[in-house]
């Protein structure tokens, strides 16, 4: 069931996005886990287009937040304003009160504004003037940031980075894909013609199905051993948190379901580990001076931890 729906959504998104099967599957993995995604890549790759195409395909409400240094927390969460006609305060909801939220260039906002997202991302609610309001479900934040341009940006705090289920790099298209992009967009933009292929209610049902995907005890121990290896590695100053272990567990379930299986295999965990763990680790200064990258360390850790075998 999940695999069939995932294929329909992927084919629908690919009416706009050329190729990028794995990137779309990773985004769908986040949807099935009701997690959030950090899209980190250079401008012009299609991050915003992917977010909009995903929201339309899922039949979800979509809002975009352009993060800038002068953005205030109330611009994110909403505010209470006094209605003189009614002689009462009324709540004006902010863009965060939506099902799919694009936080564009999130690292350009001040830490105070970035922190306005924490409650929404973790607890699926916002509190304004002492009143707590639940967010619509499903709820997904797609945040983008440019890893190259650092001027005028504020690094995301570790607490907020840890709230992102996955970090995804879209990457440049190859020559054939780029030629298809030019051909597809030369006459018109296909995005406005895109139609939903699933409803939010169906997504919630699929999220429940994802929880039923079986993971053997040996694979669960494999996840724990990988997480502990990041905490004991001499070149890693801050290892993966228990939230990261849970994220790796859940995303492996979702990936298996998208692949059409009702059980997890070690390759699912290996495939998801770089996207789940790299942004949650802090490399030691000495390792950074030697040019070590989080991706390299995660790859070496995954290879060093023995995967369980049948029998």
N, C-alpha and C positions, 0 to 999 in steps of 0.2 A: 504493500500500500504506500509506504513512505517513498520507496524507490520510484514508483509510478508518478507520484505527485512531484517529486524532485525533478524527474525528467521533463515533465510538462512545464514546470517553472523555469528550468534551465533553458529549454528550447525557446520559451517566450522571451526571456532576458536576452538570448542570443539573436533576437531580431534587431536588437540595438547594439549589444556588445559583441564584437567579433571574437570567436574562440573563447579562451579563458575558462575552460571547463573546471579546472581545479579551483580557481578563484571563486567562481559561482557556487561550487559545491561547498567551499569553506564558509561562504556567506549563509548558505542554507543550513549548514551545520550549526552556526550561531543561532539561527532562527529556531531550529528544533530544540536547542538548549536554552532558549530565551536569554542568550548572552549578548554581549556587545562587542563590536569590532573596531579595531584601530587600523585604518587604511593609511599606510605610511609609504608614500612614493612621491616622485617629482610631479610638477604640474602638467596637465594635459594628457594624462594617462587614461582618464575615464573614471575617476573615483566618484565624482558627483553623479555622473550618468549611471553608474552601477547602482548607487543608492536609490535614485529615482526609479529606475527600471525594476529594482527589487520590490520597492514599496507598491508600485502599480500592479505588478504580477501577483502580489500577495493580497491585493484588495484592501490594503491598509491606508490609514490617513498618514500624510507625509508633511513634515515641516522642516525647513532649513534654517539653521542658525549660523550666521557669518560672524565668527569670533574676531573681535578687534580689541585693542587695548582699552578703549573707552566703554566696552560692553559692561553692563551692571548685572548683578545677580537677579534683580527683578526683571531684567530683559529676558532672562531664561525661564524663570519660574512663574512669572506673572505678578500682579500686584492688586491691592485693594484700593479702589478709588471712591470718592464720595460723590454719589449721584444727587445733585441738588434738587432735581425734580421729585425724586422718591424720598429725599432726606434720609438716605441710608447708604452704608458702604456696600459696594458690589465688587466681586472678584473678577478681574480680567485675566483669563488664563494666558500663560506664556507659551512659547513654541514647544517647550518640553512636554506639554500635555498633548501628546500625539502618539501614534503607534510606532512609526518609524521616524526617527529624528536624525538629521544630518548635521553634525557639529563640524562645520567646515573650518579648517585651520585652527583647531582647538588650542594649539600652543601659542596663539597670538593674544589670547585673553589673559588677564591677570590671574594669579592664583586664587584670589577671592571669588572671581566669577567662575573659574574652573571648579571650585569646590561646591558651587551650586548644583553641579551635576551628581555629586556623590550620593546623596540620599535617593535621587531618582534612579540611578543606575543600580544601586544595591537593594533598595527596599521597594522600588516601584511605587513611590509616592513622593509628594512635595509638601512642604510645610511653609505656609506663608501667613504671617501675623498670628501665629499660634494655632492655625487651623490646618490639619493634615488632610490632603486630598489624594485618593488613589489614582494611579495612572491607568489609561486604557490598556487592555491586553489584546494581543501580545505587544510587548514593548521592546524596542531595539534601538540602541544608539549606534550610529555609524559615524565615527570621528575620523577626520583626515588631518594629516600634518605632513609638511615638507621636510624631509630629513636633511636637505642640502642647505637651505637658506635659514640661518640662525639669527640674523639681525632682527631685533624687535620681537623676539619670541620669549616665552617663559616655559622652561622645561616642566613637563607634567610631573607632579609629585608621585612618589612610589605608591602611595595609597590609592591614587586614582588610576595609575597604570595597571595596578593589580585587579581593578574592576573590569578590565577588558578581557573578555574570554579569549579572543584571538587577535593576533597582529598579522596583517596580510599585506604583502607587496604585490601590486598588480603586474608590474613589469612592462617593458616595451613590447609591442607586437613584432612578429617577424615580418619579412618583406611581403609574403603572400597575404598575411592578415592586414597589413597596412594598406595594401592595394585594395582589399575588400572594403576597408573603412572608407577610402576615398570614393569608391564606386557607390557604396550604400548611402553616403551623406551628400553626394554631389547635387542631387536634385531636391531632396527634402530630408527633414529630421524624422526618423521613424518613431521616436519616443512618444510624441503626442498621440499616435495611433495605437499605442500599446493598450491591451485590455487585461483585466485580472483573470487569472486561471484558478484561483482558490480564494476562499473567504477566511477572515480572521477566526471564525468559529472552527473551521476545519483545521487551521494551524494549531489551535489549542488542543484539539483531539490528537493530532500527530505528535505533539509534545508529550502527551501521556503515553502514546505508543512507543516513543523513543525510550522511555524509562523501562520498558519491558524487554529491551534487547539484552541478551544474556552475556555476562562477563564472568568467566571462571575465576575461582579464587586465586589460581596461579597468575592470571593476568592482572588481577587487582593488586597482588603483591608486586608484580612487575612495575606497575605505576608507582607504587610507594617507593620501591628501590631506586627508580630513576629520580624521583623528587629528592630523596635523601642523598643521592650521589651529588646533586647540585649543591647541597649544603656542606658537603665535606670536601668539595673540590678545592685544591689549593689556590687556583686562579680566580675563584668566585668569592666575592666578599659577602654578597647577600644571595642566598639560594632561593629556590622556589618555595612558596608558602603552601600551607594545607589547602588554601583556595585553589592554587595551581594544580594540586593533585586531583581535586574534585573536578576541575575543568578538564583535565586530561581524560579522566574517567568518562565524563559525560560526552565530550566531543568524540571519543572513540566509539561510544554507543551510536551517536548520530551518524558518524561516517559509515559504520557498518550497515545501518539502516538504509542510507542513501545508496550504498552498493548492493542492496537487495538481500542482505543477510540479517538473521535474527540473533546473531552471536558475533562477538568481537574476536579478532585474531591479532597476534602481536604486530603485524604490519600496520594495522589501524593506529595503534599507539605510536609506533615509530613515525608514521606519516604526520600525525598531529603534534608530536612533541615540539618541533621547532616553532610552530605557530602559537603554541600555548605557553612555552617556557621562556623564550628568548627575551621578551620584554619585561619579564618578572625578575630577571637576575641582574645583579650589579657586579661587574667585573672589577677585580682589584686594579689599583693604579699601575702596578708593575706589569700586569698582563696587558693593560691598554698600551703601555709604552712599547711592548713587544709586538703590538699590532694584532693582538688576539681579538676575535669577534665572538659575540654570543652564539651565533649560528654554528661556528666551528666547535665551540665548547659543548653545546647541546648534542651535536652529531657525535662527538667523541664519547660523551657520557652514554648516549643510547647504545653505541656499539660496545662499550665496555661492560654494560650490565647484561648479563646472560638472559636471553628471552626464553620463556618456557616452551617446551616442545611436547608434543602429544605423546602420552605414555611415559 
